[in-house]
Amino acid sequence: MTAYDVIGDVHGQFDKLAALLVKMGYASKGGSFVPPVGRQALFVGDLIDRGPEQVKVLHAVRAMVDAGHARVVMGNHEFNAIGYVTEDPHAGTGEYLRPNRFDTKKAEKNRAQHAEFLAQVGEGSQQHRHWVEWFKTLPLHLDLGGIRVVHAWWDDAQVDLVNRHYWSSDGRHISEDFLHHCFGHEPTWKTARETLTTGVEHPLPEGSFVSDKEGHRHPNLRVAVWRHEATKLRDIAIIPGGELSLVGDLDIPGHLPLTEVTGSPVLFGHYWFSGTPVLESPKVACLDWSAAAKGPLVAYRWDGEAELSNDNLVAAG
């Protein structure tokens, strides 16, 4: 049996990645890393954007993948990087699937979010194209029997839809149809992709909003639908920075069913948790503890257990 080390959002933080891997017994070799015998690294996505050494991270992780030492699922930042350079066939204006060409608030936000990656690879360069092509080969999820890995959230129905439509006919790249539809032209496919890469969201009361790390306002609230015993919306709200007062004392609406996770544990990243890393439950682990800011890079060392243990969390940085 292969044992897995599931690693949270790296976001270009090579020093934290190197420290974490060495702490887990990986050997540094030529800018990459070799795992202990019988182990493999699983990255939950979001290797890029924000951090100072994104290219170094990509080279290290790609070398691990090519050597059979690692696997990577696609995060929303890798997916957005693909959309950033893929023309929208429905726009009729030369705009891209992830708008960035014209002088609009959405395009300005998208350019700012992706600016550090573009600066480090050289926008439009051969290196830029090379990494985007590699991103197209990444799966949206991994079901390895005893463990399930995804960037933001696992939903069986959405995973099934992705399995039927995601890959191109050769099975090596994301389907162009899936890519185009997921940026807004096929709501069902878009919902499936968003569930897996950005999670489940719930609209706030009219006139309310939450602000993200860059100060952009959002009328929707990310929710931890795996907290199945919760009764109040504030108990499942995920707001980096903790502005839970915006949620008030609202009950969880009936059309937002919570999910008790059974079967294989689900591990993911995405949510910018803070504080001391801890499991959500014996079946659920979020591994994004804000490594892109001042938090640690976190991994879970899975050795075949049916229920997760806090003792198997490892952090560095």
C-alpha positions as CSV (number, residue, x, y, z in Angstrom):
1,M,0.0,0.0,0.0
2,T,1.2,3.5,-0.8
3,A,1.1,6.0,2.0
4,Y,0.3,9.6,1.1
5,D,1.4,13.0,2.3
6,V,-1.3,15.4,1.4
7,I,0.0,19.0,1.1
8,G,-2.0,22.2,1.3
9,D,-1.9,25.3,-0.9
10,V,1.7,26.3,-1.6
11,H,1.2,29.6,-3.5
12,G,4.8,30.0,-4.5
13,Q,6.3,29.5,-1.0
14,F,9.2,27.3,-1.9
15,D,11.0,27.7,1.4
16,K,8.0,26.5,3.4
17,L,7.5,23.7,0.9
18,A,11.2,22.6,1.2
19,A,11.1,22.8,5.0
20,L,7.8,20.7,5.2
21,L,9.1,18.0,2.8
22,V,12.4,17.7,4.7
23,K,10.6,17.6,8.0
24,M,8.6,14.6,6.6
25,G,11.8,12.8,5.5
26,Y,11.9,13.8,1.8
27,A,15.4,14.1,0.4
28,S,16.3,17.2,-1.5
29,K,17.7,16.4,-4.9
30,G,18.5,18.8,-7.7
31,G,15.8,21.3,-6.8
32,S,13.2,18.6,-6.2
33,F,12.5,16.0,-3.5
34,V,12.4,12.2,-3.2
35,P,10.0,10.7,-0.7
36,P,10.7,8.0,1.9
37,V,10.2,4.5,0.5
38,G,6.5,3.7,0.1
39,R,5.2,7.3,0.3
40,Q,3.9,9.7,-2.3
41,A,3.1,13.5,-2.1
42,L,-0.4,14.7,-3.0
43,F,-0.8,18.4,-3.7
44,V,-4.3,19.9,-3.3
45,G,-3.6,22.6,-6.0
46,D,-2.9,26.4,-5.9
47,L,0.8,26.0,-6.4
48,I,0.9,29.5,-8.0
49,D,0.0,33.2,-7.4
50,R,1.0,35.4,-4.6
51,G,4.3,33.9,-3.4
52,P,7.9,34.9,-4.3
53,E,9.2,31.6,-5.8
54,Q,6.4,30.3,-8.0
55,V,8.6,29.0,-10.8
56,K,10.9,27.2,-8.3
57,V,7.8,25.5,-6.8
58,L,6.5,24.5,-10.2
59,H,9.8,23.0,-11.2
60,A,10.2,21.0,-7.9
61,V,6.6,19.7,-8.0
62,R,6.7,18.9,-11.7
63,A,9.9,16.9,-11.2
64,M,8.3,15.0,-8.4
65,V,5.3,14.2,-10.6
66,D,7.4,13.1,-13.6
67,A,9.4,10.8,-11.2
68,G,6.3,9.3,-9.8
69,H,6.9,10.9,-6.4
70,A,3.8,13.2,-6.4
71,R,0.4,13.9,-7.9
72,V,-1.4,17.2,-8.1
73,V,-5.1,18.1,-8.3
74,M,-6.0,21.4,-10.0
75,G,-6.8,24.4,-7.8
76,N,-8.9,27.4,-8.7
77,H,-5.7,29.4,-9.4
78,E,-4.4,26.9,-12.0
79,F,-7.8,26.7,-13.6
80,N,-8.0,30.5,-13.7
81,A,-4.5,30.6,-15.2
82,I,-5.8,28.5,-18.1
83,G,-8.9,30.7,-18.6
84,Y,-6.7,33.8,-18.5
85,V,-5.0,32.9,-21.8
86,T,-7.9,31.0,-23.5
87,E,-10.0,33.2,-25.8
88,D,-13.7,33.1,-25.2
89,P,-15.4,31.9,-28.4
90,H,-18.7,33.4,-27.3
91,A,-17.5,36.9,-26.4
92,G,-16.9,38.1,-30.0
93,T,-14.5,40.8,-28.7
94,G,-11.2,38.9,-28.3
95,E,-11.7,38.7,-24.6
96,Y,-10.5,35.6,-22.6
97,L,-12.5,33.1,-20.6
98,R,-11.2,34.8,-17.5
99,P,-11.6,38.4,-18.5
100,N,-8.4,40.5,-18.4
101,R,-8.1,42.4,-21.6
102,F,-10.4,45.4,-21.2
103,D,-10.8,48.2,-18.7
104,T,-13.5,46.7,-16.4
105,K,-13.5,46.1,-12.7
106,K,-13.6,42.3,-13.3
107,A,-10.6,42.4,-15.7
108,E,-8.7,44.7,-13.3
109,K,-9.3,42.3,-10.4
110,N,-8.2,39.3,-12.5
111,R,-5.0,41.0,-13.6
112,A,-4.1,42.0,-10.1
113,Q,-4.7,38.5,-8.7
114,H,-2.5,36.9,-11.4
115,A,0.1,39.6,-11.7
116,E,2.8,38.0,-9.6
117,F,2.7,34.8,-11.5
118,L,2.8,36.6,-14.9
119,A,5.8,38.7,-13.7
120,Q,7.7,35.6,-12.6
121,V,7.1,33.5,-15.8
122,G,7.0,36.4,-18.2
123,E,3.5,37.0,-19.6
124,G,3.1,35.4,-23.1
125,S,6.6,33.8,-22.9
126,Q,7.4,30.2,-23.8
127,Q,7.7,29.4,-20.1
128,H,4.2,30.9,-19.5
129,R,2.7,28.7,-22.2
130,H,4.6,25.7,-21.0
131,W,3.1,25.9,-17.5
132,V,-0.4,26.5,-18.7
133,E,-0.2,23.4,-20.9
134,W,0.9,21.4,-17.8
135,F,-2.0,22.8,-15.8
136,K,-4.3,21.4,-18.5
137,T,-3.2,17.9,-17.6
138,L,-4.1,18.1,-13.9
139,P,-7.2,16.3,-12.6
140,L,-9.9,18.1,-10.6
141,H,-9.9,15.3,-8.0
142,L,-8.3,12.1,-6.9
143,D,-10.1,9.1,-5.4
144,L,-7.5,6.7,-4.3
145,G,-9.7,4.2,-2.6
146,G,-9.0,5.0,1.1
147,I,-8.6,8.7,0.6
148,R,-10.2,11.5,-1.5
149,V,-8.4,14.7,-2.4
150,V,-9.8,17.8,-4.0
151,H,-9.0,21.5,-3.9
152,A,-12.2,22.9,-2.2
153,W,-15.0,20.3,-1.7
154,W,-16.0,16.8,-2.7
155,D,-19.6,16.2,-3.9
156,D,-20.3,12.8,-5.4
157,A,-22.8,14.1,-8.0
158,Q,-20.5,16.8,-9.1
159,V,-17.5,14.4,-9.2
160,D,-19.6,12.1,-11.4
161,L,-20.4,14.9,-13.8
162,V,-16.7,15.9,-14.0
163,N,-15.7,12.3,-14.7
164,R,-18.1,12.2,-17.7
165,H,-17.0,15.5,-19.3
166,Y,-13.7,16.7,-18.0
167,W,-11.1,14.9,-20.2
168,S,-10.4,15.3,-23.9
169,S,-10.8,12.3,-26.2
170,D,-7.2,11.3,-25.6
171,G,-7.6,11.4,-21.9
172,R,-4.6,13.6,-21.4
173,H,-5.9,17.2,-21.2
174,I,-8.9,19.0,-20.0
175,S,-11.6,19.0,-22.7
176,E,-12.0,22.3,-24.5
177,D,-15.8,22.0,-24.2
178,F,-15.6,21.6,-20.5
179,L,-13.2,24.5,-20.2
180,H,-15.4,26.8,-22.2
181,H,-18.6,25.8,-20.5
182,C,-17.2,26.1,-17.0
183,F,-16.5,29.8,-17.4
184,G,-20.2,30.5,-17.7
185,H,-21.9,29.0,-20.8
186,E,-23.2,25.8,-19.2
187,P,-24.4,26.4,-15.6
188,T,-24.4,22.7,-14.7
189,W,-20.8,22.2,-15.6
190,K,-19.8,25.5,-14.1
191,T,-21.4,24.5,-10.8
192,A,-19.5,21.2,-10.8
193,R,-16.2,22.9,-11.4
194,E,-16.8,25.6,-8.8
195,T,-17.9,23.1,-6.2
196,L,-14.6,21.2,-6.6
197,T,-12.3,24.2,-6.9
198,T,-14.0,27.0,-4.9
199,G,-16.5,25.2,-2.7
200,V,-20.1,25.8,-1.9
201,E,-21.4,29.4,-1.5
202,H,-24.6,30.8,-0.1
203,P,-26.0,34.3,-0.9
204,L,-26.0,36.8,1.9
205,P,-29.1,38.9,2.7
206,E,-29.6,41.7,0.2
207,G,-27.2,44.6,0.8
208,S,-24.7,42.5,2.7
209,F,-21.3,41.4,1.5
210,V,-18.0,40.0,2.6
211,S,-14.6,41.3,1.6
212,D,-11.8,39.1,0.4
213,K,-8.0,39.5,1.1
214,E,-7.7,42.1,-1.6
215,G,-10.7,44.1,-0.4
216,H,-13.1,42.9,-3.2
217,R,-16.7,42.6,-2.1
218,H,-18.7,39.4,-2.5
219,P,-22.4,39.0,-2.0
220,N,-22.0,35.2,-1.4
221,L,-20.6,33.4,1.7
222,R,-18.4,30.3,1.5
223,V,-19.9,27.7,3.7
224,A,-18.5,24.5,5.3
225,V,-21.2,22.1,4.3
226,W,-19.3,19.2,6.0
227,R,-20.2,20.6,9.4
228,H,-23.3,18.6,9.3
229,E,-24.4,19.1,13.0
230,A,-24.5,22.9,12.7
231,T,-27.7,24.8,13.1
232,K,-26.7,28.4,12.6
233,L,-25.2,30.0,9.4
234,R,-22.4,31.5,11.4
235,D,-21.3,28.0,12.4
236,I,-20.6,27.0,8.8
237,A,-19.5,30.5,7.5
238,I,-15.9,30.7,6.2
239,I,-14.7,34.3,6.3
240,P,-10.9,34.8,6.4
241,G,-10.5,37.5,9.0
242,G,-13.5,36.4,11.0
243,E,-16.2,39.0,10.2
244,L,-18.9,36.6,11.5
245,S,-21.0,39.6,12.7
246,L,-22.2,39.9,9.1
247,V,-24.0,36.6,9.4
248,G,-25.9,37.4,12.5
249,D,-28.1,34.7,14.1
250,L,-29.5,33.3,10.9
251,D,-30.6,29.7,10.7
252,I,-29.2,27.5,8.1
253,P,-31.7,27.6,5.2
254,G,-33.4,24.3,4.3
255,H,-32.3,24.4,0.7
256,L,-28.6,24.3,1.9
257,P,-28.3,20.7,3.0
258,L,-25.3,19.8,5.1
259,T,-23.3,16.7,4.3
260,E,-22.1,14.1,6.8
261,V,-19.0,12.6,5.3
262,T,-18.9,8.8,5.4
263,G,-16.6,6.4,3.6
264,S,-13.1,7.5,2.7
265,P,-11.8,10.7,4.3
266,V,-11.8,13.9,2.3
267,L,-8.8,16.3,2.3
268,F,-8.7,19.7,0.6
269,G,-7.2,23.2,0.9
270,H,-8.5,26.6,-0.4
271,Y,-10.0,28.3,2.7
272,W,-7.2,30.3,4.3
273,F,-7.8,28.9,7.8
274,S,-5.7,30.5,10.6
275,G,-4.5,29.5,14.0
276,T,-3.3,26.1,15.1
277,P,-3.8,23.4,12.4
278,V,-6.5,21.0,13.4
279,L,-8.9,18.6,11.7
280,E,-12.5,19.5,10.9
281,S,-13.5,16.0,11.8
282,P,-12.1,12.4,11.7
283,K,-13.3,12.3,8.1
284,V,-12.5,15.9,6.9
285,A,-9.2,17.8,6.8
286,C,-8.6,21.3,5.5
287,L,-4.9,21.8,4.8
288,D,-4.8,25.5,3.8
289,W,-3.6,27.4,6.9
290,S,-2.6,30.6,5.0
291,A,0.9,29.6,3.9
292,A,0.6,32.4,1.3
293,A,0.6,34.9,4.2
294,K,2.1,34.3,7.6
295,G,0.7,30.9,8.3
296,P,2.4,27.5,8.0
297,L,2.3,25.1,5.1
298,V,0.5,22.0,6.4
299,A,0.4,18.4,5.3
300,Y,-1.5,15.3,6.5
301,R,0.4,12.0,6.6
302,W,-2.0,9.3,5.7
303,D,-1.1,5.7,6.4
304,G,-4.3,3.9,5.5
305,E,-6.4,4.9,8.5
306,A,-10.2,5.0,8.0
307,E,-10.4,8.0,10.4
308,L,-8.0,10.9,10.4
309,S,-6.0,11.9,13.5
310,N,-4.6,15.3,14.5
311,D,-1.3,13.5,15.3
312,N,-0.7,13.1,11.6
313,L,-0.8,16.8,10.8
314,V,2.6,18.3,10.0
315,A,3.4,22.0,9.6
316,A,6.4,24.1,8.6
317,G,7.0,27.8,8.1
